[in-house]
């Protein structure tokens, strides 16, 4: 496992963070919540153990909103830039790929593809919802 550290920021730079090592998973989420939150058709995620994610500047400038107990979405109170989502029930933190631009994001799958509004033909597995290990059905949708 690599111990390399990558730095990231919110849109304006008031909040800075770092991730160290390797994420537990990387992919694309198509759920309605991620799409509505991000304002885009898909969200590139990287899931990390909490101890691998450190807010190094502006932690008091992070706002938090949780629509469900599964996701605590955090953004910069200055610029509104989305920074990360804490998933306490999974024991993981999603640091959005765009937040850590030098990190080599290599998606392994699509989740919640059953809610997709954008077809993507990239050869990656398309989960209808989530993998069984994460509480989903594990059902795959063909490209």
DSSP file (Angstrom, degrees, kcal/mol; ACC not computed):
  #  RESIDUE AA STRUCTURE BP1 BP2  ACC     N-H-->O    O-->H-N    N-H-->O    O-->H-N    TCO  KAPPA ALPHA  PHI   PSI    X-CA   Y-CA   Z-CA
    1    1 A X              0   0    0      0, 0.0     2,-0.1     0, 0.0    20,-0.0   0.000 360.0 360.0 360.0 136.5    0.0    0.0    0.0
    2    2 A X        -     0   0    0      1,-0.1    20,-0.2     2,-0.0    18,-0.0  -0.467 360.0-160.3 -76.7 147.1    1.3    3.4   -0.9
    3    3 A X        +     0   0    0     -2,-0.1    -1,-0.1    18,-0.1     2,-0.0   0.103  45.3 138.3-111.1  20.6    1.7    6.1    1.7
    4    4 A X        -     0   0    0     16,-0.1    17,-2.4     1,-0.1     2,-0.4  -0.354  44.3-141.8 -65.0 144.2    1.7    8.9   -0.8
    5    5 A X  E     -A   20   0A   0     15,-0.2     2,-0.4    -2,-0.0    15,-0.2  -0.917  12.4-165.2-113.5 136.5   -0.3   12.0    0.2
    6    6 A X  E     -A   19   0A   0     13,-2.7    13,-2.3    -2,-0.4     2,-0.3  -0.946  12.0-141.7-118.8 141.2   -2.4   14.1   -2.2
    7    7 A X  E     +A   18   0A   0     -2,-0.4    95,-0.5    11,-0.2     2,-0.3  -0.749  21.0 175.5-104.4 150.0   -3.7   17.5   -1.4
    8    8 A X  E     -A   17   0A   0      9,-2.6     9,-2.6    -2,-0.3     2,-0.3  -0.946   8.5-165.7-146.2 166.8   -7.1   19.0   -2.2
    9    9 A X  E     -A   16   0A   0     90,-1.3     7,-0.2    -2,-0.3     2,-0.1  -0.941  26.9-104.6-145.6 165.9   -9.1   22.1   -1.7
   10   10 A X        -     0   0    0      5,-1.9    73,-0.1    -2,-0.3    72,-0.1  -0.164  59.7 -81.1 -75.1-174.7  -12.6   23.5   -2.0
   11   11 A X  S    S+     0   0    0      1,-0.2    -1,-0.0     2,-0.1    71,-0.0   0.863 130.2  32.0 -60.7 -40.5  -13.4   25.8   -4.9
   12   12 A X  S    S-     0   0    0     69,-0.0    -1,-0.2     3,-0.0     0, 0.0   0.606 107.3-116.2 -97.6 -12.8  -12.0   28.9   -3.2
   13   13 A X  S    S+     0   0    0      2,-0.2    -2,-0.1    44,-0.0    -5,-0.0   0.453  81.1 119.6  92.8   0.5   -9.2   27.3   -1.2
   14   14 A X  S    S+     0   0    0      1,-0.1     2,-0.5    47,-0.1    47,-0.1   0.801  76.3  48.4 -68.5 -27.5  -10.5   28.3    2.3
   15   15 A X  S    S-     0   0    0     46,-0.1    -5,-1.9    44,-0.1     2,-0.3  -0.961  72.6-178.6-114.7 129.3  -10.7   24.5    3.1
   16   16 A X  E     +AB   9  57A   0     41,-2.2    41,-1.6    -2,-0.5    40,-1.5  -0.934   3.5 172.8-124.0 150.3   -7.8   22.3    2.4
   17   17 A X  E     -AB   8  55A   0     -9,-2.6    -9,-2.6    -2,-0.3     2,-0.3  -0.932  16.8-147.4-145.7 169.7   -7.4   18.5    3.0
   18   18 A X  E     -AB   7  54A   0     36,-2.4    36,-2.6    -2,-0.3     2,-0.4  -0.989   2.4-157.5-139.1 150.7   -5.1   15.6    2.3
   19   19 A X  E     -AB   6  53A   0    -13,-2.3   -13,-2.7    -2,-0.3     2,-0.4  -0.981  13.3-161.5-124.2 140.6   -5.6   12.0    1.6
   20   20 A X  E     -A    5   0A   0     32,-1.8     2,-0.3    -2,-0.4   -15,-0.2  -0.974  49.8  -3.4-128.7 137.0   -2.9    9.4    2.3
   21   21 A X  S    S-     0   0    0    -17,-2.4     2,-0.4    -2,-0.4   -18,-0.1  -0.674 101.9 -33.5  93.7-143.2   -2.5    5.9    1.0
   22   22 A X        -     0   0    0     -2,-0.3    -2,-0.1   -20,-0.2    30,-0.0  -0.927  58.4-116.2-120.3 142.6   -5.0    4.1   -1.2
   23   23 A X        -     0   0    0     -2,-0.4    25,-0.3     1,-0.1     3,-0.1  -0.334  17.7-127.2 -71.4 159.8   -8.8    4.5   -1.2
   24   24 A X  S    S-     0   0    0     23,-3.1     2,-0.3     1,-0.3    24,-0.2   0.801  88.6  -8.1 -73.9 -30.6  -11.0    1.5   -0.4
   25   25 A X  E     -C   47   0B   0     22,-1.1    22,-3.0     2,-0.0     2,-0.3  -0.983  58.4-160.8-162.3 156.4  -12.9    2.0   -3.6
   26   26 A X  E     +C   46   0B   0     -2,-0.3    82,-2.5    20,-0.2    83,-0.6  -0.995  34.0 107.6-141.6 144.1  -13.3    4.4   -6.5
   27   27 A X  E     -Cd  45 109B   0     18,-1.9    18,-2.4    -2,-0.3     2,-0.4  -0.944  59.1 -68.4-179.3-157.7  -16.1    4.8   -9.0
   28   28 A X  E     -Cd  44 110B   0     81,-1.9    83,-2.9    -2,-0.3     2,-0.4  -0.985  32.4-152.3-127.1 134.0  -19.0    6.8  -10.3
   29   29 A X  E     +Cd  43 111B   0     14,-3.0    14,-2.4    -2,-0.4    83,-0.2  -0.907  14.6 178.0-110.0 134.9  -22.3    7.4   -8.4
   30   30 A X        +     0   0    0     81,-2.0    82,-0.1    -2,-0.4    -1,-0.1   0.191  34.1 135.8-115.3  12.2  -25.5    8.1  -10.3
   31   31 A X     >  -     0   0    0     80,-0.2     4,-2.5     1,-0.1     5,-0.2  -0.232  65.5-117.6 -66.2 154.5  -28.0    8.3   -7.4
   32   32 A X  H  > S+     0   0    0      1,-0.2     4,-2.8     2,-0.2     5,-0.3   0.877 113.7  54.8 -58.4 -39.6  -30.5   11.1   -7.3
   33   33 A X  H  > S+     0   0    0      2,-0.2     4,-2.7     1,-0.2    -1,-0.2   0.939 110.5  43.7 -62.7 -47.5  -29.0   12.5   -4.1
   34   34 A X  H  > S+     0   0    0      2,-0.2     4,-2.7     1,-0.2     6,-0.3   0.903 115.6  49.4 -64.2 -40.3  -25.4   12.8   -5.6
   35   35 A X  H  X>S+     0   0    0     -4,-2.5     4,-2.0     2,-0.2     5,-0.6   0.926 114.7  43.3 -65.4 -44.2  -26.8   14.2   -8.8
   36   36 A X  H  <5S+     0   0    0     -4,-2.8    -2,-0.2    -5,-0.2    -1,-0.2   0.915 116.2  48.4 -67.2 -42.5  -28.9   16.8   -7.1
   37   37 A X  H  <5S+     0   0    0     -4,-2.7    -2,-0.2    -5,-0.3    -1,-0.2   0.922 119.9  36.6 -62.6 -46.0  -26.2   17.7   -4.6
   38   38 A X  H  <5S-     0   0    0     -4,-2.7    -1,-0.2    -5,-0.2    -2,-0.2   0.729  97.5-132.4 -83.4 -21.8  -23.5   18.1   -7.3
   39   39 A X  T  <5S+     0   0    0     -4,-2.0     2,-0.2     1,-0.3    -3,-0.2   0.643  74.6 100.2  76.6  13.5  -25.7   19.6  -10.0
   40   40 A X  S   <S-     0   0    0     -5,-0.6    -1,-0.3    -6,-0.3    -2,-0.2  -0.783  85.1-111.4-126.4 170.5  -24.2   17.1  -12.5
   41   41 A X  S    S+     0   0    0     -2,-0.2    76,-0.5     1,-0.1     2,-0.3   0.623  98.3  16.0 -78.6 -12.3  -25.3   13.8  -14.0
   42   42 A X        -     0   0    0     -8,-0.1     2,-0.5    -7,-0.1   -12,-0.2  -0.988  64.9-141.1-158.0 150.5  -22.7   11.8  -12.2
   43   43 A X  E     -C   29   0B   0    -14,-2.4   -14,-3.0    -2,-0.3     2,-0.6  -0.977  14.1-142.2-120.0 124.2  -20.3   12.1   -9.2
   44   44 A X  E     -C   28   0B   0     -2,-0.5    53,-2.0   -16,-0.2    54,-0.3  -0.755  30.5-168.9 -83.4 119.4  -16.8   10.6   -9.2
   45   45 A X  E     -C   27   0B   0    -18,-2.4   -18,-1.9    -2,-0.6     2,-0.4  -0.782  24.4-169.8-113.0 154.1  -16.1    9.2   -5.8
   46   46 A X  E     -C   26   0B   0     49,-0.3    49,-2.5    -2,-0.3     2,-0.5  -0.953  18.7-149.8-136.5 121.3  -13.1    7.9   -3.9
   47   47 A X  E     -CE  25  94B   0    -22,-3.0   -23,-3.1    -2,-0.4   -22,-1.1  -0.805  19.5-179.9 -99.2 127.9  -13.8    6.2   -0.6
   48   48 A X  E     - E   0  93B   0     45,-2.7    45,-2.7    -2,-0.5     2,-0.2  -0.883  35.8-103.8-124.9 150.8  -11.2    6.4    2.2
   49   49 A X    >   -     0   0    0     -2,-0.3     3,-2.2    43,-0.2     4,-0.4  -0.539  42.6-115.9 -64.1 141.4  -10.8    5.1    5.7
   50   50 A X  G >  S+     0   0    0     41,-0.5     3,-1.4     1,-0.3    -1,-0.1   0.827 114.2  59.8 -53.7 -35.3  -11.4    8.1    8.0
   51   51 A X  G 3  S+     0   0    0      1,-0.3    -1,-0.3     3,-0.0    -2,-0.0   0.642  99.0  59.2 -70.3 -12.1   -7.9    8.0    9.3
   52   52 A X  G <  S+     0   0    0     -3,-2.2   -32,-1.8   -33,-0.1     2,-0.5   0.536  95.9  73.1 -89.4  -8.3   -6.6    8.6    5.8
   53   53 A X  E <   +B   19   0A   0     -3,-1.4     2,-0.4    -4,-0.4   -34,-0.2  -0.931  59.0 177.2-113.8 125.5   -8.4   11.9    5.4
   54   54 A X  E     -B   18   0A   0    -36,-2.6   -36,-2.4    -2,-0.5     2,-0.7  -0.992  26.0-143.7-129.7 127.2   -7.3   15.0    7.2
   55   55 A X  E     -B   17   0A   0     -2,-0.4   -38,-0.3   -38,-0.2     4,-0.1  -0.822  23.0-180.0 -83.7 117.1   -8.7   18.5    6.9
   56   56 A X  E     +     0   0A   0    -40,-1.5     2,-0.3    -2,-0.7   -39,-0.2   0.572  61.6  20.2 -99.7 -12.1   -5.6   20.6    7.1
   57   57 A X  E    S+B   16   0A   0    -41,-1.6   -41,-2.2     1,-0.0    -1,-0.3  -0.959 117.8  13.4-157.2 137.3   -7.1   24.1    6.9
   58   58 A X    >   +     0   0    0     -2,-0.3     3,-2.0   -43,-0.2     4,-0.2   0.724  59.9 151.4  77.4  24.1  -10.5   25.6    7.5
   59   59 A X  G >  S+     0   0    0      1,-0.3     3,-1.6     2,-0.2    -1,-0.1   0.869  75.4  55.2 -56.8 -36.6  -12.2   22.8    9.3
   60   60 A X  G 3  S+     0   0    0      1,-0.3    -1,-0.3     3,-0.0   -45,-0.1   0.627  99.5  63.7 -71.2 -10.7  -14.5   25.3   11.1
   61   61 A X  G <  S+     0   0    0     -3,-2.0    16,-3.1   -47,-0.1     2,-0.5   0.356  80.4 105.2 -92.6   4.2  -15.5   26.6    7.7
   62   62 A X  E <   -F   76   0B   0     -3,-1.6     2,-0.3    14,-0.2    14,-0.2  -0.753  56.3-157.4 -89.1 127.9  -17.1   23.3    6.7
   63   63 A X  E     -F   75   0B   0     12,-3.2    12,-1.7    -2,-0.5     2,-0.4  -0.699   9.1-150.9 -94.2 155.8  -20.9   23.1    6.7
   64   64 A X  E     +F   74   0B   0     -2,-0.3     2,-0.4    10,-0.2    10,-0.2  -0.989  16.4 176.1-132.5 138.2  -22.6   19.8    7.1
   65   65 A X  E     -F   73   0B   0      8,-2.2     8,-2.5    -2,-0.4     2,-0.5  -0.991   5.2-172.7-138.3 131.5  -26.0   18.5    5.8
   66   66 A X  E     +     0   0B   0     -2,-0.4     6,-0.2     6,-0.2     3,-0.1  -0.946  13.9 175.0-128.5 115.9  -27.4   15.0    6.2
   67   67 A X  E    S+     0   0B   0     -2,-0.5     2,-0.3     4,-0.4    -1,-0.1   0.784  82.8  16.7 -79.0 -32.0  -30.6   14.1    4.4
   68   68 A X  E >  S-F   71   0B   0      3,-0.6     3,-0.9     1,-0.0    -1,-0.1  -0.899  84.7-108.9-134.9 163.3  -30.2   10.5    5.6
   69   69 A X  T 3  S+     0   0    0     -2,-0.3    20,-0.4     1,-0.2    19,-0.2   0.570 112.8  66.2 -70.4  -6.2  -28.0    8.9    8.4
   70   70 A X  T 3  S+     0   0    0      1,-0.2     2,-0.4    18,-0.1    20,-0.3   0.780 103.1  40.6 -84.0 -28.7  -25.9    7.3    5.6
   71   71 A X  E <   -F   68   0B   0     -3,-0.9     2,-0.7    16,-0.2    -3,-0.6  -0.970  50.7-175.6-135.0 121.5  -24.4   10.6    4.2
   72   72 A X  E     - G   0  86B   0     14,-2.6    14,-2.5    -2,-0.4     2,-0.3  -0.898  25.0-156.4-110.6  97.9  -23.1   13.7    5.9
   73   73 A X  E     -FG  65  85B   0     -8,-2.5    -8,-2.2    -2,-0.7     2,-0.4  -0.574   6.7-159.8 -82.6 134.6  -22.3   16.0    3.0
   74   74 A X  E     +FG  64  84B   0     10,-3.1     9,-2.6    -2,-0.3    10,-1.3  -0.938  14.3 169.1-122.9 138.4  -19.7   18.7    3.7
   75   75 A X  E     -FG  63  82B   0    -12,-1.7   -12,-3.2    -2,-0.4     2,-0.4  -0.914  41.2 -91.9-140.5 163.2  -19.1   22.0    1.9
   76   76 A X  E  >  -F   62   0B   0      5,-2.5     4,-1.9    -2,-0.3   -14,-0.2  -0.661  25.1-149.1 -79.0 128.2  -17.1   25.2    2.3
   77   77 A X  T  4 S+     0   0    0    -16,-3.1    -1,-0.1    -2,-0.4   -15,-0.1   0.691  94.4  52.5 -71.3 -18.3  -19.2   27.9    3.9
   78   78 A X  T  4 S+     0   0    0    -17,-0.3    -1,-0.2     3,-0.1   -16,-0.0   0.949 128.8  10.2 -81.3 -53.6  -17.3   30.6    2.0
   79   79 A X  T  4 S-     0   0    0      2,-0.1    -2,-0.2     0, 0.0     3,-0.1   0.590  91.1-123.6-105.6 -12.9  -17.7   29.4   -1.6
   80   80 A X     <  +     0   0    0     -4,-1.9    -3,-0.1     1,-0.3     2,-0.1   0.477  54.7 157.6  81.4   1.0  -20.2   26.6   -1.4
   81   81 A X        -     0   0    0     -6,-0.1    -5,-2.5     1,-0.1    -1,-0.3  -0.380  44.6-120.0 -63.9 133.4  -17.7   24.2   -2.9
   82   82 A X  E     +G   75   0B   0     -7,-0.2    -7,-0.2     1,-0.2    -1,-0.1  -0.556  36.7 170.9 -76.4 136.5  -18.4   20.6   -2.1
   83   83 A X  E     -     0   0B   0     -9,-2.6    13,-0.8     1,-0.4     2,-0.3   0.802  50.0 -32.4-114.8 -53.0  -15.5   18.9   -0.3
   84   84 A X  E     -GH  74  95B   0    -10,-1.3   -10,-3.1    11,-0.2     2,-0.4  -0.974  41.6-127.1-163.1 169.8  -16.5   15.4    1.0
   85   85 A X  E     -GH  73  94B   0      9,-2.4     9,-3.4    -2,-0.3     2,-0.5  -0.992  18.5-144.1-131.6 126.0  -19.2   13.1    2.4
   86   86 A X  E     -GH  72  93B   0    -14,-2.5   -14,-2.6    -2,-0.4     2,-0.5  -0.772  10.6-168.6 -87.0 128.8  -18.8   11.2    5.6
   87   87 A X  E >>> + H   0  92B   0      5,-2.8     5,-1.8    -2,-0.5     4,-1.2  -0.744  10.7 173.8-115.9  79.6  -20.5    7.8    5.4
   88   88 A X  T 345S+     0   0    0     -2,-0.5    -1,-0.1     1,-0.3     3,-0.1   0.818  75.4  58.4 -61.8 -32.5  -20.4    6.6    9.1
   89   89 A X  T 345S+     0   0    0    -20,-0.4    -1,-0.3     1,-0.2   -19,-0.1   0.785 114.2  38.8 -68.8 -24.2  -22.5    3.5    8.5
   90   90 A X  T <45S-     0   0    0     -3,-1.1    -1,-0.2   -20,-0.3    -2,-0.2   0.583 107.1-126.0 -94.9 -13.6  -19.9    2.3    6.0
   91   91 A X  T  <5S+     0   0    0     -4,-1.2   -41,-0.5     1,-0.3     2,-0.3   0.841  73.6 111.7  69.2  32.9  -16.9    3.6    8.0
   92   92 A X  E   < - H   0  87B   0     -5,-1.8    -5,-2.8   -43,-0.2     2,-0.4  -0.935  59.2-142.4-138.5 158.1  -15.7    5.5    5.0
   93   93 A X  E     -EH  48  86B   0    -45,-2.7   -45,-2.7    -2,-0.3     2,-0.8  -0.989  15.4-143.1-122.4 128.3  -15.3    9.1    3.7
   94   94 A X  E     -EH  47  85B   0     -9,-3.4    -9,-2.4    -2,-0.4     2,-0.7  -0.824  14.2-171.0 -92.0 112.6  -16.0   10.0    0.1
   95   95 A X  E     - H   0  84B   0    -49,-2.5   -49,-0.3    -2,-0.8   -11,-0.2  -0.929  31.5-119.3-101.6 115.8  -13.5   12.6   -1.1
   96   96 A X    >>  -     0   0    0    -13,-0.8     3,-1.9    -2,-0.7     4,-0.8  -0.257  14.8-127.4 -59.2 136.1  -14.8   13.8   -4.5
   97   97 A X  G >4 S+     0   0    0    -53,-2.0     3,-0.8     1,-0.3     6,-0.2   0.837 108.8  57.3 -54.4 -36.5  -12.3   13.1   -7.2
   98   98 A X  G 34 S+     0   0    0    -54,-0.3     3,-0.4     1,-0.2    -1,-0.3   0.708  97.7  62.6 -70.5 -18.1  -12.5   16.7   -8.4
   99   99 A X  G <4 S+     0   0    0     -3,-1.9   -90,-1.3     1,-0.3     2,-0.5   0.789 108.4  41.5 -74.7 -28.2  -11.4   17.9   -4.9
  100  100 A X  S X< S+     0   0    0     -4,-0.8     3,-1.8    -3,-0.8    -1,-0.3  -0.688  74.0 175.8-119.4  75.5   -8.1   16.1   -5.2
  101  101 A X  T 3  S+     0   0    0     -2,-0.5    -1,-0.1    -3,-0.4     4,-0.1   0.715  74.2  51.4 -61.8 -26.2   -7.1   16.9   -8.8
  102  102 A X  T 3  S+     0   0    0    -95,-0.5     2,-0.3     2,-0.1    -1,-0.3   0.571  84.5 103.8 -88.8  -7.1   -3.6   15.3   -8.7
  103  103 A X  S <  S-     0   0    0     -3,-1.8     2,-1.7    -6,-0.2    -3,-0.1  -0.588  80.3-122.7 -73.3 131.0   -4.9   12.0   -7.4
  104  104 A X        -     0   0    0     -2,-0.3     2,-0.4     2,-0.1    -1,-0.1  -0.550  29.3-157.6 -78.9  86.8   -5.1    9.3  -10.2
  105  105 A X        -     0   0    0     -2,-1.7     2,-0.5    -4,-0.1   -59,-0.1  -0.495  14.4-179.9 -68.5 121.6   -8.8    8.4  -10.0
  106  106 A X        -     0   0    0     -2,-0.4   -80,-0.2   -79,-0.0    -1,-0.1  -0.851  18.0-147.1-126.5  94.2   -9.3    5.0  -11.5
  107  107 A X        -     0   0    0     -2,-0.5   -80,-0.3     1,-0.1     3,-0.1  -0.289  17.1-175.4 -63.2 141.8  -13.0    4.0  -11.3
  108  108 A X        -     0   0    0    -82,-2.5    17,-0.7     1,-0.3     2,-0.3   0.575  64.4  -7.1-109.7 -18.0  -13.8    0.3  -10.8
  109  109 A X  E     -di  27 125B   0    -83,-0.6   -81,-1.9    15,-0.2     2,-0.4  -0.981  59.1-113.3-165.5 169.9  -17.6    0.5  -11.1
  110  110 A X  E     -di  28 126B   0     15,-2.5    17,-2.9    -2,-0.3     2,-0.3  -0.966  30.3-158.8-113.1 134.8  -20.7    2.6  -11.4
  111  111 A X  E    S+d   29   0B   0    -83,-2.9   -81,-2.0    -2,-0.4    19,-0.2  -0.848  71.3  16.0-113.2 154.9  -23.2    2.5   -8.5
  112  112 A X  S >  S+     0   0    0     17,-3.3     3,-1.9    -2,-0.3    16,-0.2   0.823  72.5 153.3  55.2  34.6  -26.9    3.4   -8.5
  113  113 A X  G >   +     0   0    0     14,-2.7     3,-1.4    -3,-0.3    15,-0.2   0.728  60.8  73.3 -65.8 -19.7  -26.8    3.1  -12.3
  114  114 A X  G 3  S+     0   0    0     14,-1.8    -1,-0.3    13,-0.5    15,-0.1   0.685  99.5  46.1 -64.9 -17.5  -30.5    2.3  -12.2
  115  115 A X  G <  S+     0   0    0     -3,-1.9    -1,-0.3    13,-0.3    -2,-0.2   0.326  88.2 135.4-102.4   4.8  -31.1    6.0  -11.4
  116  116 A X    <   -     0   0    0     -3,-1.4     3,-0.1    -4,-0.1   -74,-0.1  -0.165  35.6-177.1 -60.9 143.8  -28.7    7.2  -14.2
  117  117 A X  S    S+     0   0    0    -76,-0.5     2,-0.4     1,-0.2    -1,-0.1   0.320  75.6  58.7-114.1   0.0  -29.7   10.0  -16.5
  118  118 A X  S    S-     0   0    0    -77,-0.3     2,-0.3   -88,-0.0    -1,-0.2  -0.969  77.8-140.1-134.3 116.6  -26.5    9.7  -18.5
  119  119 A X        -     0   0    0     -2,-0.4     2,-0.5    -3,-0.1    24,-0.0  -0.596  20.1-170.3 -75.8 132.4  -25.5    6.5  -20.3
  120  120 A X        -     0   0    0     -2,-0.3     2,-0.9     0, 0.0     3,-0.2  -0.983  11.5-164.8-128.3 120.9  -21.8    5.8  -20.1
  121  121 A X        +     0   0    0     -2,-0.5    -2,-0.0     1,-0.2    22,-0.0  -0.822  41.9 127.5-106.8  93.5  -20.2    3.0  -22.1
  122  122 A X  S    S-     0   0    0     -2,-0.9    -1,-0.2     2,-0.2     3,-0.1   0.307  76.0-109.5-129.6   5.5  -16.8    2.4  -20.5
  123  123 A X  S    S+     0   0    0      1,-0.3     2,-0.2    -3,-0.2    -2,-0.1   0.408  75.4 130.9  81.1  -3.9  -16.8   -1.3  -19.9
  124  124 A X        -     0   0    0      1,-0.1    -1,-0.3   -15,-0.0    -2,-0.2  -0.513  69.4 -91.8 -81.3 151.4  -17.0   -0.9  -16.1
  125  125 A X  E     -i  109   0B   0    -17,-0.7   -15,-2.5    -2,-0.2     2,-0.6  -0.364  35.7-146.7 -60.6 139.6  -19.6   -2.9  -14.1
  126  126 A X  E     -i  110   0B   0     15,-0.4    15,-3.2   -17,-0.2     2,-0.3  -0.914   9.3-155.7-113.5 103.5  -22.9   -1.0  -13.7
  127  127 A X  B     -J  140   0C   0    -17,-2.9   -14,-2.7    -2,-0.6   -13,-0.5  -0.627  14.3-141.9 -78.2 132.9  -24.6   -1.8  -10.3
  128  128 A X  S    S-     0   0    0     11,-3.8   -14,-1.8    -2,-0.3   -13,-0.3   0.933  89.0 -25.0 -57.5 -45.0  -28.4   -1.2  -10.3
  129  129 A X  S    S-     0   0    0     10,-0.4   -17,-3.3     1,-0.3     2,-0.3   0.293 116.1 -29.9-129.7 -95.5  -27.9    0.1   -6.8
  130  130 A X        -     0   0    0    -19,-0.2     8,-2.0   -18,-0.1    -1,-0.3  -0.883  66.4 -89.6-128.5 160.1  -25.0   -0.9   -4.6
  131  131 A X    > > -     0   0    0     -2,-0.3     5,-2.2     6,-0.2     3,-1.8  -0.339  42.5-111.7 -62.0 153.2  -22.8   -4.0   -4.3
  132  132 A X  G > 5S+     0   0    0      1,-0.3     3,-2.0     3,-0.2    -1,-0.1   0.862 117.3  63.1 -54.6 -37.7  -24.1   -6.6   -1.9
  133  133 A X  G 3 5S+     0   0    0      1,-0.3    -1,-0.3     2,-0.1    -2,-0.0   0.718 105.5  46.4 -62.4 -20.2  -21.2   -5.9    0.5
  134  134 A X  G < 5S-     0   0    0     -3,-1.8    -1,-0.3     0, 0.0    -2,-0.2   0.219 130.9 -90.5-106.7  11.9  -22.5   -2.3    0.8
  135  135 A X  T < 5S+     0   0    0     -3,-2.0    -3,-0.2     1,-0.2    -2,-0.1   0.509  89.3 118.2  95.1   5.1  -26.1   -3.3    1.5
  136  136 A X  S   <S-     0   0    0     -5,-2.2    -1,-0.2    -7,-0.1    -5,-0.1  -0.190  77.9-102.1 -92.0-171.8  -27.3   -3.3   -2.1
  137  137 A X        -     0   0    0      2,-0.1    -5,-0.2    -7,-0.1    -6,-0.2   0.734  39.6-135.0 -82.8 -23.5  -28.8   -6.0   -4.3
  138  138 A X        +     0   0    0     -8,-2.0     2,-0.3     1,-0.3    -7,-0.1   0.554  49.7 155.3  77.7   7.3  -25.5   -6.5   -6.3
  139  139 A X        -     0   0    0     -9,-0.3   -11,-3.8    -8,-0.1   -10,-0.4  -0.518  33.3-144.9 -73.5 129.5  -27.6   -6.6   -9.5
  140  140 A X  B     -J  127   0C   0     -2,-0.3     2,-0.4   -13,-0.2   -13,-0.2  -0.732   3.3-149.7 -95.2 144.3  -25.7   -5.6  -12.6
  141  141 A X        -     0   0    0    -15,-3.2   -15,-0.4    -2,-0.3     2,-0.0  -0.941  23.0-120.1-110.1 131.4  -27.2   -3.6  -15.5
  142  142 A X              0   0    0     -2,-0.4   -17,-0.0     1,-0.1     0, 0.0  -0.347 360.0 360.0 -69.6 152.4  -25.8   -4.2  -19.0
  143  143 A X              0   0    0    -24,-0.0    -1,-0.1    -2,-0.0   -19,-0.0   0.497 360.0 360.0 -66.3 360.0  -24.3   -1.4  -21.0
